[in-house]
Amino acid sequence: MAAHLIADVDIEDAAAFEEYRRDVPATEERYGGRYLGRAGATKVLEGDWEPHRLVIVEFPDMASLMGWYNSPEYARLIEIRKRCASTRIIALEGITLPTA
């Protein structure tokens, strides 16, 4: 069953964040991750939420998502991200899209 990482990223140092943005996709791909949405326009429909840079990444399953998140190659990038951005990240399991 697919699992999705959903992140709200508030970039505080764009120059430093560039290394993270450049290097993270290759680490996700190794675990079957693919972007469904990244930094597109958002519109809040309800509630007190001011999203910044929203990112949605789909993985084949929760084990793949967690394998990526806890991987040595991503650990280096987590440290970069923490220095230049504030983030809120969740993992969501169980979204199944109908096939056409």
Buried (B, 14 or more C-beta within 10 A) or exposed (E): EBBBBBBBBEBEEEEBBEBBBEBBBEBBEBBBBEEBEBEEEBEEEEEEEEEBBBBBBBBBBBEBBBBBBEBEEBEEBBEBBEEBBEBEEEBBEEEEEEEE
